[in-house]
Amino acid sequence: MTGQTTIPMWSLDEVFPGFESEAYRSAKDEVKTMLETMRRHLAEVEPPRGETEFSDWLFDLLGRLDRLEVLASTLSAYVYARFSTETKNHQVLAELNKVEALLVPAATVRVLFRNLLARCADSVKWAVEHDGRLKEYAFVLEEALMFQKHQMATELEDLAADLSRSGADAWSRLQESILANSSALWDEASGTRKTMVELRNLAYDPDRTVREKAYRLELGIWKTYEIPVAAALNGVKGTVSTLNKRRGWESALDNSLAQARISRATLDALIGVMEDSLPLWRRYMRGKARLLGLERLSFFDIFAPLQQLGAAIPTFEWDETRDFIVRQFETFDADMARFAGHAFEHRWIDALPREGKVGGAFCTHFPRAKQPRVLCSFDGTYSSLLTIAHELGHAWHYEMIKDKPQILSEYPMTLAETASIFSETLVSNAAMAEIEEKSRTPLVELHLQDACQVIVDILSRFYFEREVFKEREEGELTPERMCALMLDAQAKTYGDALREDECHPYMWAVKGHYYIPSLSFYNFPYAFGQLFGMGLFSLYKKEGAPFAARYRELLRATGSMPAAEVARRAGFDIETPDFWKGAMAAFEPEVAFLEEQAVKV
């Protein structure tokens, strides 16, 4: 385990020196002024009738909207970054509420802009076709016109945005705060307590008694808080369902597909291949159980490290983590390696676990500073190493797209996982090649473990959320019903490879993705990204070093075209099962290898 003093907390000073700084106050003032000005302008303006004049006007308008989006996104990301590491800080929470209130009119500006485009759709089409400056905006403008058909009247969208601060967004923060601040008594003699984040991290402990103890304490915490957390989930999903009906979406899933920039054919192909792969993943789980000396896995064994055959899973000091990741990135792209080194050196990573910090890991970015930041909870494990590689992949994606207009750098959830999975696979494969032979079994298992989560557990989350939306139409769900739905989803996906009496009925309370009002079904994009990223990695293995340049261009395109078009540029057809089957097949040799090792035990 790495010494706590060596693990960094991030620095946000290059974004804003603090809430009281002149830069921060000026940004807030400018956003307020721009929102007022743009709202008035979009409501009253009559676009020029001449074709050339219209093109100039539209290009100028996009530039002004882009400036607004840069500042608004930076402010929003900054206050949330502060909140994510200081959930108990009342000043931070108060400032988060102030910024949310400040940005409420942004929703109205978006609505008015889309309405304006719809009023002059023919002129927009002509401008895109004939003005070279606007060609790269073709897809996002077309997308804006599509979303315009799914929005309420301006005053209703304004009201919905205002109410969200004290409604769905507040429910979301409640779940986050409970997760970040709850704890349980670990040792009665010493009075030692462990936070929820610490308990969940103990799922990786080699001692089964420790894992089981942490698992049961975690379930106990969720039992204590199940009523407020269930209320939060009911509040979020109820709000989403109501607004989707008002906006003319047939379902939350249809809205999510549009946000993900994929077709129903793509999702059906993806989900179908995931379902067909379940026997493969159950073989993997049975093999792991045998290597652990168990008949079947319990939920608290899913992340158990393998230490059989004299093979110890490597652990890493913080400096070793930095050097290993940078070295592996260097094998693919020297600029990517330099970028990662810069992130480590300039404290762009918050890795120190502590009370009041949210769980999980994420990468955020600040368009005004053109910089990303990574949050995780580092504990020296190999999984932590892969998590940082994953999040730095997100950061590299942003580095590739940061100089494009903000409107063209906002990629969907599906493509957001492309670079992260690619980077994680790069580091994982290199590690297995570098580390001595006897240690490869646990590393292969770790790779399968992560992939199993992205395929099997994600599928269970998809099933669960689909059923919650269905039942929420009829009324609120009790905590008991949510637990029953979660256990049913886990039974359908994990099957008999997991002990049915020791699953995790409260995974609906754990996963913050369920509580994001603006992003329903934030689950299948991870499976999409896993397989799409692995497909790209296969291309890299075939093409070698020249692929790095092609990869950069692909990342730059993710904000300005649908996922299917990005895939076509990479040589894939994602609307048929064949691509997904090919990507999934990459796991077969690893499962067979693990089964061979299990037979030897």
C-alpha positions as CSV (number, residue, x, y, z in Angstrom):
1,M,0.0,0.0,0.0
2,T,1.3,3.4,-1.0
3,G,2.2,5.9,1.8
4,Q,-0.7,8.3,2.2
5,T,1.6,11.3,2.1
6,T,2.6,10.6,-1.5
7,I,-0.9,10.4,-2.9
8,P,-1.9,13.8,-4.4
9,M,-5.0,15.9,-4.2
10,W,-5.6,18.0,-7.3
11,S,-5.0,21.7,-7.7
12,L,-7.7,23.8,-9.4
13,D,-5.9,27.1,-9.1
14,E,-5.2,27.2,-12.9
15,V,-8.9,27.1,-13.5
16,F,-9.9,29.6,-10.8
17,P,-7.8,30.5,-7.7
18,G,-11.0,30.3,-5.6
19,F,-14.5,31.5,-5.1
20,E,-13.3,34.9,-4.0
21,S,-10.9,35.4,-6.9
22,E,-11.4,38.2,-9.4
23,A,-11.2,35.6,-12.3
24,Y,-14.1,33.6,-10.8
25,R,-16.3,36.6,-10.1
26,S,-15.6,38.0,-13.5
27,A,-16.6,34.8,-15.2
28,K,-19.8,34.6,-13.2
29,D,-20.6,38.3,-14.1
30,E,-19.9,37.7,-17.8
31,V,-22.0,34.6,-17.9
32,K,-24.9,36.4,-16.3
33,T,-24.6,39.3,-18.8
34,M,-24.3,36.9,-21.8
35,L,-27.3,34.9,-20.7
36,E,-29.5,38.0,-20.3
37,T,-28.3,39.4,-23.7
38,M,-28.6,36.1,-25.6
39,R,-32.0,35.4,-24.2
40,R,-33.3,38.8,-25.3
41,H,-31.6,38.6,-28.7
42,L,-32.9,35.1,-29.5
43,A,-36.4,36.0,-28.5
44,E,-36.5,39.2,-30.6
45,V,-34.1,38.9,-33.5
46,E,-35.2,38.6,-37.1
47,P,-32.5,36.9,-39.0
48,P,-31.2,38.5,-42.2
49,R,-33.0,37.5,-45.4
50,G,-30.1,37.6,-47.7
51,E,-28.2,34.3,-48.0
52,T,-24.7,35.7,-47.5
53,E,-25.9,38.0,-44.7
54,F,-27.7,35.0,-43.0
55,S,-24.5,32.9,-43.2
56,D,-22.5,35.7,-41.5
57,W,-25.2,36.2,-38.9
58,L,-25.4,32.4,-38.1
59,F,-21.6,32.0,-37.9
60,D,-21.4,35.0,-35.5
61,L,-24.3,33.7,-33.4
62,L,-22.6,30.3,-33.1
63,G,-19.4,32.0,-31.9
64,R,-21.3,33.9,-29.2
65,L,-23.1,30.8,-28.1
66,D,-19.7,29.0,-28.0
67,R,-18.2,31.7,-25.7
68,L,-21.2,31.3,-23.4
69,E,-20.9,27.5,-23.3
70,V,-17.2,27.7,-22.6
71,L,-17.7,29.9,-19.5
72,A,-20.8,28.1,-18.3
73,S,-19.3,24.7,-18.6
74,T,-16.1,25.8,-16.8
75,L,-18.1,27.3,-13.9
76,S,-20.3,24.2,-13.6
77,A,-17.3,21.8,-13.7
78,Y,-15.3,23.9,-11.2
79,V,-18.0,24.1,-8.5
80,Y,-18.8,20.4,-8.9
81,A,-15.1,19.5,-8.7
82,R,-14.9,21.4,-5.5
83,F,-18.1,19.7,-4.2
84,S,-16.9,16.2,-5.2
85,T,-13.9,16.5,-2.7
86,E,-15.6,18.7,-0.1
87,T,-19.2,17.4,0.2
88,K,-19.3,18.6,3.9
89,N,-18.2,22.1,3.1
90,H,-21.2,24.3,3.4
91,Q,-19.6,27.2,1.5
92,V,-18.9,24.9,-1.4
93,L,-22.5,23.5,-1.4
94,A,-23.8,27.1,-1.2
95,E,-21.7,28.1,-4.2
96,L,-22.8,25.1,-6.1
97,N,-26.4,26.2,-5.6
98,K,-25.6,29.7,-6.7
99,V,-24.0,28.6,-9.9
100,E,-26.9,26.2,-10.7
101,A,-29.3,29.1,-10.2
102,L,-27.1,31.4,-12.4
103,L,-27.2,28.8,-15.2
104,V,-30.9,28.2,-15.2
105,P,-31.5,30.6,-18.1
106,A,-29.0,28.6,-20.2
107,A,-31.8,26.0,-20.7
108,T,-34.0,28.8,-22.1
109,V,-31.3,30.1,-24.3
110,R,-30.9,26.6,-25.7
111,V,-34.6,26.3,-26.3
112,L,-34.8,29.7,-28.0
113,F,-31.8,28.9,-30.2
114,R,-33.4,25.7,-31.4
115,N,-36.7,27.5,-32.0
116,L,-34.9,30.1,-34.0
117,L,-33.2,27.5,-36.1
118,A,-36.6,25.8,-36.8
119,R,-38.1,29.0,-38.0
120,C,-35.4,29.4,-40.6
121,A,-34.5,25.8,-41.3
122,D,-34.2,26.3,-45.0
123,S,-31.8,29.1,-44.6
124,V,-29.7,27.1,-42.2
125,K,-29.6,24.2,-44.7
126,W,-28.4,26.6,-47.5
127,A,-25.8,28.2,-45.3
128,V,-24.3,24.8,-44.2
129,E,-24.1,23.6,-47.8
130,H,-22.6,26.8,-49.2
131,D,-20.5,28.4,-46.5
132,G,-17.3,26.5,-45.7
133,R,-17.1,28.0,-42.2
134,L,-20.4,26.2,-41.3
135,K,-19.9,22.8,-42.9
136,E,-18.3,21.3,-39.8
137,Y,-21.4,22.4,-37.9
138,A,-23.8,20.4,-40.2
139,F,-24.5,17.6,-37.8
140,V,-24.9,19.6,-34.6
141,L,-27.3,22.0,-36.3
142,E,-29.3,19.1,-37.7
143,E,-29.3,17.5,-34.2
144,A,-30.4,20.8,-32.7
145,L,-33.4,20.8,-35.1
146,M,-34.2,17.2,-34.1
147,F,-34.2,18.1,-30.4
148,Q,-36.3,21.2,-31.1
149,K,-39.1,18.8,-32.0
150,H,-38.8,17.3,-28.5
151,Q,-39.0,20.4,-26.3
152,M,-41.8,22.1,-24.5
153,A,-42.9,25.7,-24.9
154,T,-40.1,28.2,-23.8
155,E,-41.8,29.2,-20.6
156,L,-42.3,25.5,-19.6
157,E,-38.6,24.6,-20.3
158,D,-37.6,27.6,-18.3
159,L,-39.8,26.4,-15.4
160,A,-38.5,22.9,-15.6
161,A,-34.9,24.1,-15.5
162,D,-35.7,26.3,-12.5
163,L,-37.5,23.6,-10.6
164,S,-34.7,21.0,-11.2
165,R,-32.5,22.8,-8.7
166,S,-34.8,22.0,-5.8
167,G,-36.1,18.8,-7.4
168,A,-34.2,16.2,-9.4
169,D,-30.8,17.8,-9.0
170,A,-31.3,18.0,-5.2
171,W,-32.3,14.3,-5.1
172,S,-29.1,13.5,-7.0
173,R,-27.0,15.4,-4.5
174,L,-28.7,13.6,-1.6
175,Q,-27.6,10.2,-2.9
176,E,-24.0,11.5,-3.4
177,S,-23.9,13.0,0.1
178,I,-25.1,9.8,1.7
179,L,-22.5,7.8,-0.2
180,A,-19.7,10.2,0.6
181,N,-20.5,10.7,4.3
182,S,-21.9,7.4,5.7
183,S,-19.7,5.1,7.7
184,A,-19.8,2.0,9.9
185,L,-18.0,0.8,13.0
186,W,-15.3,-1.5,11.9
187,D,-13.5,-2.4,15.1
188,E,-15.4,-2.1,18.4
189,A,-12.4,-2.2,20.6
190,S,-10.6,0.7,19.0
191,G,-13.7,2.5,17.8
192,T,-12.4,2.6,14.3
193,R,-14.9,3.5,11.6
194,K,-14.7,3.0,7.8
195,T,-16.4,5.1,5.3
196,M,-18.7,3.7,2.6
197,V,-15.9,4.3,0.0
198,E,-13.4,2.4,2.2
199,L,-15.8,-0.4,2.7
200,R,-16.4,-0.7,-1.0
201,N,-12.6,-0.7,-1.7
202,L,-12.3,-3.7,0.7
203,A,-14.0,-5.7,-2.0
204,Y,-10.5,-6.1,-3.4
205,D,-9.0,-7.4,-0.2
206,P,-7.4,-10.8,-0.5
207,D,-8.9,-11.9,2.9
208,R,-12.4,-13.3,2.3
209,T,-13.4,-12.6,5.9
210,V,-12.5,-9.0,5.4
211,R,-14.4,-8.8,2.1
212,E,-17.5,-10.4,3.6
213,K,-17.4,-8.2,6.7
214,A,-17.2,-5.0,4.5
215,Y,-20.0,-6.3,2.3
216,R,-22.3,-6.9,5.2
217,L,-21.5,-3.6,6.8
218,E,-22.2,-1.9,3.5
219,L,-25.6,-3.6,3.2
220,G,-26.3,-2.5,6.8
221,I,-25.6,1.1,5.9
222,W,-27.8,1.0,2.9
223,K,-30.6,-0.6,4.9
224,T,-30.4,2.3,7.3
225,Y,-30.6,4.9,4.4
226,E,-32.9,2.9,2.0
227,I,-35.9,5.2,2.5
228,P,-34.2,8.5,1.6
229,V,-32.2,6.9,-1.2
230,A,-35.3,5.3,-2.6
231,A,-37.1,8.6,-2.4
232,A,-34.2,10.2,-4.3
233,L,-34.5,7.5,-7.1
234,N,-38.3,7.9,-7.2
235,G,-37.9,11.7,-7.4
236,V,-35.3,11.5,-10.3
237,K,-37.1,8.9,-12.4
238,G,-40.5,10.5,-11.8
239,T,-39.3,13.8,-12.9
240,V,-37.6,12.3,-16.0
241,S,-40.7,10.4,-17.0
242,T,-43.0,13.5,-16.6
243,L,-40.7,15.7,-18.7
244,N,-40.2,13.0,-21.4
245,K,-43.9,12.8,-21.9
246,R,-44.2,16.5,-22.1
247,R,-41.4,16.6,-24.7
248,G,-42.9,14.0,-26.9
249,W,-40.4,11.1,-26.2
250,E,-42.0,7.7,-26.3
251,S,-39.6,6.6,-23.5
252,A,-36.6,7.6,-21.5
253,L,-34.6,5.1,-23.6
254,D,-35.5,6.9,-26.9
255,N,-34.2,10.1,-25.4
256,S,-31.0,8.3,-24.3
257,L,-30.4,6.9,-27.7
258,A,-30.7,10.4,-29.2
259,Q,-28.3,11.7,-26.6
260,A,-25.9,8.8,-27.3
261,R,-26.1,9.5,-31.0
262,I,-26.9,5.9,-31.8
263,S,-29.9,4.2,-33.5
264,R,-32.2,1.6,-32.0
265,A,-30.6,-0.9,-34.4
266,T,-27.2,-0.3,-32.8
267,L,-28.5,-0.8,-29.3
268,D,-30.4,-3.9,-30.2
269,A,-27.3,-5.4,-31.9
270,L,-25.2,-4.5,-28.8
271,I,-27.6,-5.8,-26.2
272,G,-28.2,-9.0,-28.2
273,V,-24.5,-9.8,-28.4
274,M,-24.1,-9.0,-24.6
275,E,-27.0,-11.4,-23.8
276,D,-25.5,-14.1,-26.1
277,S,-22.1,-13.7,-24.3
278,L,-23.5,-14.5,-20.8
279,P,-22.5,-18.2,-21.0
280,L,-18.9,-17.1,-21.7
281,W,-18.9,-14.9,-18.6
282,R,-20.4,-17.5,-16.4
283,R,-17.6,-19.9,-17.5
284,Y,-15.2,-17.2,-16.4
285,M,-16.9,-16.8,-13.0
286,R,-16.9,-20.5,-12.4
287,G,-13.2,-20.7,-13.2
288,K,-12.5,-17.9,-10.8
289,A,-14.5,-19.6,-8.1
290,R,-12.4,-22.7,-8.5
291,L,-9.2,-20.8,-8.3
292,L,-10.5,-19.3,-5.1
293,G,-11.4,-22.7,-3.7
294,L,-15.1,-21.9,-3.8
295,E,-18.0,-23.8,-5.2
296,R,-19.6,-20.5,-6.4
297,L,-18.8,-16.8,-6.1
298,S,-20.6,-14.6,-3.7
299,F,-21.0,-10.9,-4.6
300,F,-18.1,-10.0,-2.3
301,D,-15.9,-12.4,-4.3
302,I,-16.4,-10.7,-7.6
303,F,-13.4,-8.4,-7.1
304,A,-11.3,-10.8,-5.0
305,P,-7.6,-10.9,-6.1
306,L,-6.1,-14.2,-7.2
307,Q,-3.0,-15.3,-5.3
308,Q,-2.9,-18.9,-6.2
309,L,0.1,-20.8,-7.7
310,G,2.5,-18.6,-5.8
311,A,1.5,-15.6,-8.0
312,A,1.1,-12.3,-6.2
313,I,-0.9,-9.5,-7.9
314,P,1.5,-6.6,-8.1
315,T,0.9,-3.5,-6.1
316,F,2.2,0.0,-6.9
317,E,3.6,3.0,-5.1
318,W,2.3,6.2,-6.5
319,D,5.5,7.0,-8.3
320,E,5.5,3.5,-9.8
321,T,2.0,4.1,-11.1
322,R,3.0,7.3,-12.8
323,D,6.1,5.7,-14.4
324,F,4.3,2.6,-15.5
325,I,1.4,4.5,-17.2
326,V,3.7,7.0,-18.9
327,R,6.0,4.3,-20.2
328,Q,3.1,2.3,-21.7
329,F,1.6,5.4,-23.3
330,E,5.0,6.1,-24.8
331,T,4.8,2.8,-26.7
332,F,1.7,4.1,-28.6
333,D,2.1,7.9,-28.8
334,A,5.0,10.0,-27.4
335,D,2.7,13.1,-27.2
336,M,0.2,11.1,-25.2
337,A,2.9,10.0,-22.8
338,R,4.1,13.6,-22.4
339,F,0.6,14.7,-21.7
340,A,0.1,12.0,-19.0
341,G,3.4,13.0,-17.4
342,H,2.2,16.6,-17.3
343,A,-1.0,15.5,-15.6
344,F,0.9,13.7,-12.9
345,E,3.5,16.5,-12.4
346,H,1.0,19.4,-12.3
347,R,-1.5,17.8,-9.8
348,W,-4.3,17.2,-12.3
349,I,-5.2,14.0,-10.4
350,D,-7.0,13.8,-7.1
351,A,-6.2,10.3,-5.8
352,L,-6.2,10.6,-2.0
353,P,-9.1,8.7,-0.4
354,R,-10.7,10.8,2.4
355,E,-14.0,11.4,4.2
356,G,-16.3,13.8,2.3
357,K,-15.0,12.9,-1.1
358,V,-17.4,11.2,-3.5
359,G,-16.7,7.6,-4.5
360,G,-15.9,6.2,-7.9
361,A,-13.7,7.9,-10.5
362,F,-14.3,10.5,-13.2
363,C,-12.6,12.9,-15.5
364,T,-13.8,16.4,-15.9
365,H,-12.6,19.3,-18.0
366,F,-12.6,23.1,-17.9
367,P,-13.0,24.6,-21.4
368,R,-11.9,28.1,-20.3
369,A,-8.5,26.8,-19.0
370,K,-8.5,24.0,-21.7
371,Q,-7.4,21.6,-19.0
372,P,-8.9,18.3,-17.6
373,R,-8.8,16.9,-14.1
374,V,-9.1,13.3,-12.8
375,L,-10.7,12.1,-9.6
376,C,-10.2,8.6,-8.2
377,S,-9.4,6.9,-4.9
378,F,-5.9,5.3,-5.2
379,D,-5.1,2.4,-2.9
380,G,-2.0,0.9,-4.6
381,T,-3.8,-2.0,-6.2
382,Y,-3.4,-3.0,-9.9
383,S,-7.1,-2.0,-10.3
384,S,-6.2,1.5,-9.2
385,L,-3.5,1.6,-11.8
386,L,-6.0,0.6,-14.5
387,T,-8.5,3.2,-13.2
388,I,-6.0,6.0,-13.6
389,A,-5.0,4.8,-17.1
390,H,-8.8,4.7,-17.9
391,E,-9.4,8.3,-16.7
392,L,-6.3,9.6,-18.3
393,G,-7.7,8.2,-21.6
394,H,-10.7,10.5,-21.1
395,A,-8.3,13.4,-20.4
396,W,-6.3,12.6,-23.6
397,H,-9.6,12.6,-25.5
398,Y,-10.3,16.1,-24.3
399,E,-6.7,17.2,-25.1
400,M,-7.4,16.1,-28.7
401,I,-10.6,18.0,-29.0
402,K,-10.1,21.0,-26.7
403,D,-9.1,23.5,-29.5
404,K,-12.3,22.9,-31.5
405,P,-15.3,25.1,-30.9
406,Q,-17.0,24.0,-27.7
407,I,-20.2,23.1,-29.6
408,L,-18.1,20.6,-31.7
409,S,-16.2,19.1,-28.7
410,E,-19.2,17.7,-26.8
411,Y,-19.2,14.0,-27.6
412,P,-21.9,11.6,-26.5
413,M,-21.7,9.0,-23.7
414,T,-21.1,6.2,-26.1
415,L,-18.0,7.7,-27.7
416,A,-16.9,9.2,-24.4
417,E,-15.6,5.7,-23.4
418,T,-13.6,5.1,-26.5
419,A,-10.3,6.7,-25.4
420,S,-10.6,5.5,-21.8
421,I,-11.0,1.8,-22.8
422,F,-8.3,2.1,-25.4
423,S,-5.9,3.5,-22.8
424,E,-6.8,1.0,-20.2
425,T,-6.4,-1.9,-22.6
426,L,-3.0,-0.5,-23.7
427,V,-1.8,-0.5,-20.1
428,S,-3.4,-3.8,-19.2
429,N,-1.9,-5.7,-22.2
430,A,1.5,-4.2,-21.7
431,A,1.5,-5.1,-18.0
432,M,0.7,-8.7,-18.8
433,A,3.5,-8.8,-21.3
434,E,6.0,-7.3,-18.9
435,I,5.2,-9.1,-15.7
436,E,6.7,-12.5,-15.1
437,E,4.9,-15.6,-16.3
438,K,3.6,-16.8,-12.9
439,S,1.8,-13.5,-12.3
440,R,-0.1,-13.5,-15.5
441,T,-3.0,-15.6,-14.3
442,P,-4.2,-12.9,-11.8
443,L,-3.7,-10.2,-14.4
444,V,-5.7,-12.0,-17.0
445,E,-8.4,-12.5,-14.4
446,L,-8.3,-8.8,-13.5
447,H,-8.9,-7.9,-17.2
448,L,-11.8,-10.4,-17.4
449,Q,-13.1,-9.1,-14.1
450,D,-13.3,-5.5,-15.4
451,A,-14.8,-6.6,-18.7
452,C,-17.3,-8.8,-16.9
453,Q,-18.5,-5.8,-15.0
454,V,-18.9,-3.8,-18.2
455,I,-20.8,-6.6,-19.9
456,V,-22.6,-8.6,-17.3
457,D,-23.1,-6.0,-14.5
458,I,-23.9,-3.2,-17.0
459,L,-26.6,-5.5,-18.5
460,S,-28.1,-6.0,-15.1
461,R,-28.2,-2.3,-14.6
462,F,-29.8,-1.8,-17.9
463,Y,-32.5,-4.4,-17.1
464,F,-33.1,-2.8,-13.7
465,E,-33.4,0.8,-15.0
466,R,-35.7,-0.3,-17.8
467,E,-38.0,-2.0,-15.2
468,V,-37.9,1.0,-12.8
469,F,-39.0,3.4,-15.5
470,K,-41.8,1.0,-16.4
471,E,-43.1,0.6,-12.9
472,R,-42.5,4.3,-11.9
473,E,-45.2,5.1,-14.5
474,E,-47.7,3.5,-12.1
475,G,-46.4,5.0,-8.9
476,E,-43.5,5.2,-6.5
477,L,-41.4,2.1,-5.8
478,T,-40.7,1.0,-2.3
479,P,-37.1,0.2,-1.2
480,E,-38.1,-3.5,-1.0
481,R,-39.4,-3.4,-4.6
482,M,-36.2,-1.8,-5.9
483,C,-34.2,-4.5,-4.1
484,A,-36.3,-7.2,-5.7
485,L,-35.9,-5.7,-9.2
486,M,-32.1,-5.5,-8.7
487,L,-31.9,-9.1,-7.5
488,D,-34.0,-10.2,-10.5
489,A,-31.7,-8.3,-12.9
490,Q,-28.6,-9.9,-11.3
491,A,-30.1,-13.4,-11.5
492,K,-30.8,-12.9,-15.2
493,T,-27.2,-11.8,-15.9
494,Y,-24.9,-13.5,-13.4
495,G,-27.1,-16.6,-13.4
496,D,-26.1,-19.6,-11.3
497,A,-22.4,-18.5,-11.4
498,L,-23.2,-16.2,-8.4
499,R,-24.8,-17.3,-5.1
500,E,-28.4,-16.1,-5.2
501,D,-28.4,-15.7,-1.4
502,E,-25.3,-13.4,-1.5
503,C,-25.9,-10.9,-4.3
504,H,-26.2,-7.2,-3.8
505,P,-29.8,-5.9,-3.6
506,Y,-28.7,-2.3,-3.0
507,M,-26.7,-1.7,-6.2
508,W,-29.5,0.7,-7.1
509,A,-28.4,2.9,-4.2
510,V,-24.7,2.6,-4.9
511,K,-24.5,3.7,-8.5
512,G,-24.8,7.4,-8.9
513,H,-25.6,7.0,-12.6
514,Y,-29.2,6.2,-11.8
515,Y,-29.5,9.6,-10.1
516,I,-28.4,11.9,-13.0
517,P,-31.7,13.5,-14.3
518,S,-30.2,14.5,-17.7
519,L,-28.7,11.1,-18.5
520,S,-31.0,8.1,-18.2
521,F,-29.6,4.7,-19.0
522,Y,-26.0,5.7,-18.3
523,N,-25.0,2.1,-18.5
524,F,-25.1,0.7,-22.1
525,P,-22.6,3.4,-23.2
526,Y,-19.9,1.6,-21.1
527,A,-20.5,-1.7,-22.9
528,F,-20.4,0.2,-26.2
529,G,-17.2,1.9,-25.2
530,Q,-15.6,-1.3,-24.0
531,L,-16.1,-3.2,-27.2
532,F,-15.6,-0.2,-29.5
533,G,-12.3,0.6,-27.7
534,M,-11.2,-3.0,-28.0
535,G,-12.0,-2.9,-31.7
536,L,-9.8,0.1,-32.1
537,F,-7.1,-1.6,-30.2
538,S,-7.2,-4.5,-32.5
539,L,-6.7,-2.1,-35.4
540,Y,-3.7,-0.7,-33.7
541,K,-2.2,-4.1,-33.2
542,K,-2.6,-4.7,-37.0
543,E,-1.4,-1.3,-38.2
544,G,1.2,-0.5,-35.7
545,A,2.6,3.0,-35.0
546,P,0.8,4.8,-38.0
547,F,-2.5,4.1,-36.2
548,A,-1.8,6.8,-33.6
549,A,-2.4,9.6,-36.1
550,R,-5.6,8.0,-37.3
551,Y,-6.7,7.5,-33.7
552,R,-6.2,11.2,-33.0
553,E,-8.4,12.2,-36.0
554,L,-11.1,9.8,-34.9
555,L,-11.2,11.3,-31.4
556,R,-11.4,14.8,-32.9
557,A,-14.5,13.7,-34.9
558,T,-16.4,12.4,-31.9
559,G,-18.1,15.7,-31.2
560,S,-19.4,16.5,-34.7
561,M,-21.0,13.4,-36.1
562,P,-23.1,10.4,-35.1
563,A,-21.5,7.3,-33.6
564,A,-22.2,5.2,-36.6
565,E,-20.3,7.6,-38.8
566,V,-17.3,7.7,-36.4
567,A,-17.4,3.9,-36.5
568,R,-17.5,3.9,-40.3
569,R,-14.4,6.0,-40.3
570,A,-12.7,3.3,-38.3
571,G,-14.0,0.6,-40.6
572,F,-16.9,-0.7,-38.5
573,D,-20.6,-1.2,-38.9
574,I,-22.1,-0.9,-35.4
575,E,-25.7,-1.4,-36.5
576,T,-25.2,-5.1,-37.1
577,P,-24.2,-7.8,-34.6
578,D,-21.1,-8.9,-36.5
579,F,-18.8,-6.1,-35.2
580,W,-19.9,-6.6,-31.6
581,K,-19.5,-10.4,-31.9
582,G,-16.0,-9.9,-33.2
583,A,-15.0,-7.6,-30.4
584,M,-16.6,-9.9,-27.8
585,A,-14.6,-12.8,-29.2
586,A,-11.4,-11.3,-28.0
587,F,-12.3,-12.4,-24.5
588,E,-12.6,-16.1,-25.4
589,P,-8.9,-17.0,-25.3
590,E,-8.5,-15.3,-21.9
591,V,-11.5,-17.2,-20.5
592,A,-10.1,-20.5,-21.9
593,F,-6.7,-19.7,-20.3
594,L,-8.3,-19.1,-16.9
595,E,-10.2,-22.3,-17.2
596,E,-7.0,-24.2,-17.9
597,Q,-5.4,-22.7,-14.8
598,A,-8.5,-23.6,-12.7
599,V,-8.2,-27.2,-13.8
600,K,-4.6,-27.3,-12.4
601,V,-5.8,-26.3,-8.9
